Amino acid sequence: MQVLDTLITELAQPPYYKPFGRLMKQLFGVPAYKLTLDTGFTCPNIDGTKATGGCTFCDNVSFSPTLRSGVTRISEQLERGKAFYRERFGATKFLAYFQTFTNTYAPVEKLRALYDEALSVPDVVGMSIGTRPDCIDAEKLTLIQSYTRPDRFVCIEYGMQTMHDETANRVNRAHGHADTVAAVELTRRHAPDVHLCLHLIAGLPGESEAMIHASIDECARLAPDSVKFHHCYVYENTAMAHEYARGDFDVLSLDAHVKLAADCIERMPPHTWFQRLVGEVSDSGVIAPLWGVSKMQIYAMISRELKRRGTYQSCRATSEEASP
């Protein structure tokens, strides 16, 4: 109880939530920069295993620049990324971020070779593996668990996005929320030391504010170690871009997203870290929304909204969710 009281006292101070960068500094003493990797994977809703076309919000080529020039070795991608962040920010510690497509969608031995290569690169102090909740099993989780150690950060990120299966069907996820729940439970059984992150997207086509709140509450019930809370943005050359052009749905306003992000912070358990509170806002391929502000400005707006409300992370969480 004393630990929880101390944590709540900390959360009641600016920025009123637990930013992921603080965790990296606690673990490594300095920021750890994520280096995005493209391993050449695909997804089961692209290759026909479950569906074709991929998620309607995803432009698989534009989101994966290395695909346009050919996928290079993991170590080469990491060295390029390290050079960029060292020059721009003076970075010294890095995380290998397996982001593009579904990064557990391969046999275990192939995954082992890729993860081994990434973690063998100097100054790479961990990895984060982005995947779908229907592309994980006990054998793969046991492999990922084997990489954990006190001086390394190992994370698995599941694209929950929404708890509403009708929405998931509309955006062609080709899996339901039951898969997310099963993945979380399986991860806790077979990879208990792996950091578990869930992704949410606010403002998906057809979703009301009440539906978004329901997904936030369900995410909080699952009590992930961290959350990425995105807004739904429309990217050029996607199926969603065609929907938007036809007027089939509208995107969130900046004010609406700021309020929803604050709602999300209020509902998350106090032990959960926030890896992201907004999606892409400055990429030239983004069609909508065009808010005309930077990510850092939006983060400041979210903190100001929490200050205005007099609230902070976990203040509206249930007692069950609030247990770290």
N, C-alpha and C positions, 0 to 999 in steps of 0.2 A: 504493500500500500504506500509506503514511503517513496519507493521508486516511482510509482504512478503519480503521486502528488508532485514530486519534483519535475517530472516530465510535463505535467499539465501547467505548472508554473512557467516552464520554458516556452510552451506553446502559446501562452497568453502574451508573449512578447513578439514584436515584429520579427519575421514576416508572418507570424501566426500559424505556421505549418512547418513541417520538416522537409527542407529542400535536400535533394539527393546529393548535391555537391558537398554538403556538410558531412554526410556519411563517408564520402571518399576521403575527405580531409581527416576524419577520425581514424580511418583504416590505414591511410598511407602518409599522412602528414602534409600532403599537397594534393591539388586537384588531379584526378585521373580522367583523361580525355578518351572518349569513345571513338574508335577508328572503325568506320563502316566497311564491311567486307561483303563481297559478292562471290559465292562459292559455285555458282552455276546451277543451283537447285531450281526446281519448279514447284508447283503446288498441285494437290489433288483436284482442285476446282479449276485448273488450267489444262492439265494433261488428259482429262477425260475420265479419270478414275472415279470422280464424284460429279464433276461438271466441267464445263468449258468456259473460257472467257475471263476467268478470275473474278475477284471482287469488283463490283461496278465502280468503286472509288479509286481503284488502283490502275495506273498506267505502268505496266510492268517494265517497259523499256525506259521511260523517262525517270522512273524512280530508281533505276539501276544503271548509272552512267557507264560502269565498266562493261556492261553487255554490249554497248555500242562499239567498243574497241577491242573486245575479246577479254575473257576472264583470265587474269594472271594468277600466279601462285599467291597463296595467302601471305607468305612472308614478304613478298614484293609489295603487295597492297599495304601491309602494315608499315613497312619502311617508308613508303611514300607518305602515308598519313602521319607518321612520327615526324618526318622532316617538316611538313606543313605546320603542325602544331608547335613544334619547337621554335620555328622561326617566328611564328605569329604571337605565341603566348609564353614562350619559354618553358613549355611543358616538359616534364621528366618522367611521368608515369602514364600508362595507357591501358585501355581495355579493348580487347578484340571484340567487335560487335558484329556478330553474324546476323545481319538484318534482312538482306534481300531474299524475298520469297520465303520458303518454309525450311528452316535450317536443321530440322530433324527428319526430313523426308528422304531418307537414304538408309542403307544397311549400317549396322553398328560399326563395322570395321572401317567403312568410309568415313563415318563421323569421327571415329577415333583418330584417324590419320589427320583430318583437318584440325581438330581441336589440339592435338599434339603439336602440330606445326605452329599454330598460333601462339601457344603458350611457351614455345621454345625461343621466341623472339625476345631479345633483351629489352627490359623496361616494360614489357607487357605483364601487368600484375593481375590480370584476370580476364574473364570473358563474359559476354552476355549473348544468349542464344534466343533469337526471335523465332517463334513457331506457332502453328495452329494447335489448339487443344485436342484435335482429333488425330494428330500425327506424333503421338508420344506413347510409350509403353514402358513396362517395368525394366526391360533390358536397357533401353536407351537412358532412362533415368539413373539406373545403377552406374552406367558409364559416366554420366555427367557428375554424379555424386563423387566418383573416384577422383575428380580433379580438385575437390575442396581441400583446403588447408588454411591454417590461421593467417598466413601472409598473402592470401589470394582471394579475390572476389569472383564468385561464380554465380551467374544469374540465368534463370530461364524466364522468358517473356511470352505470355499467352495472349493472343488477340481475342479477348472476350467481346469487346466492342459494344454489345448490348445483350440484355437478358431475354429479349423478345424475339422468338423464333420467326414471327411474321416479318420482322425487319430484316433478320438474317437472310431469310429467303429472298426478300426484295433486292438485297445487295449481293446476292449470289455467294454467300459464305459457304453454303453446302455443308453446314453442320449446325447443330442446335446448342442451346445453353447447357443441356445435360452433359455435353462433351466437355464444356469448361469445368463444370462441377467435378466430373470424374477425373479430369486432368489435375485439378488442384488436390484432390484426395490422393491420387496416385503419387503425385510429387511428394507430398508430405510423408507417405509411407516409404518410398524408395530413394528419395533424395532430400532427407530432412535438413541437411546443411546448405542446400542450394537456395539462394535468394529467389523468391517467387514474385514476379511482377505481372500485373494484369493491365491490359489496355482497355480504355473506354473511349467511345466516340459520341460526343453530344451533338444532336441535331441531324441525325441520319434521316433520310426521307421517310415521311409518314409518322415520325415520332413526336408526341406531345411532350410538354414539360413534365407532366406526371409520369410518362413512360421513362424519360431520362432519369428522373428521381428514383424510380423503381430500380433501374439498372445500377445507379449509384449505391442504393441501399443493399442490393444483392452483392455487389462487389465488396462493400464494407462487411457484410456477413461472412464472406469468404476470407476476410482478414489477410490480404496479401502483404508481403513485406514491402512492396512499393507499387505505385500506380502511375500510369501515364494517362492523363486526361486530355484528350484531343477535342478540338471542334471539327465538325465535318466541313471540309473544304473541297471545292470542285476543281479538279485538275484537267487540263486540256487533254484531248484524245482518249478520254475515258467514257465508258457507258453512262456514268453519272453526269458527265458534261452534256450528253445528248438529252437526258431527262431534264436537266436544268434549263437547257435552251428551249425545250418545249413548254416550260412553265409547270412541270409536274410537281415541283417542290421548291421551297425557298430555304435560304441559309440563315443561320443565326446572325443577329446583329452583334456588334461588339459588346454593347451593354448586357445583352442576354447571356453571352458567353461568360463575361466576368461574373455575373450573378450565379450562373450554374457552377462555375469553378469554385466560387466561395461556398456554395451549397455542398459540393463534393468534399471540400476540405473539412467542413463542419461535421460531416457524417462519417469520415474515415477514422478508424481506430488510432490511438495516439502513437502506436509503434510503427505505423505505415509511413514510408518515405514517399515523397512526390518527385518522380523523375521528370515529369512534364505536366504543364498546366494549359498548354495551348498547342495546336498543330502548326503546320507551316503557314507563315504569313507573308514572306518576302520572295518566295520563288517566282521566277518569271512565268512559270507554267500555271500558276494558280489563277483561275478565272473568277472565283468568288469564294468567300467574301473578300472584298478589297477594303480593309479597314484603314489603311494608311498609317499604321503605327507599327513599331517594332515589337518583338517578343518581350524584350526587357520592359518596355512601356506597359505591356499588358500585364506582366507579372506585378509591376508596381500598382496598377489599377486594382488587381485582385487583392493585394495586401491592404490598399486603402478601403476597399469595400468591406473587408473583414474588420478593419479598425472602425469604420462607420457603424457597423452592426454591433460592435463590441463582442465579437465571437472569435473562435479559433478552432484549430483542428481538434476533432473528437467531441466538441461541446454538445453536438446533437447525436452522437453515437449511442447505441444501446449499451447497457451494462455488459452484455455478452461480447459485443464488438470492442469495447473499450479495454479489454484485458490484453496486456502486451504479451 
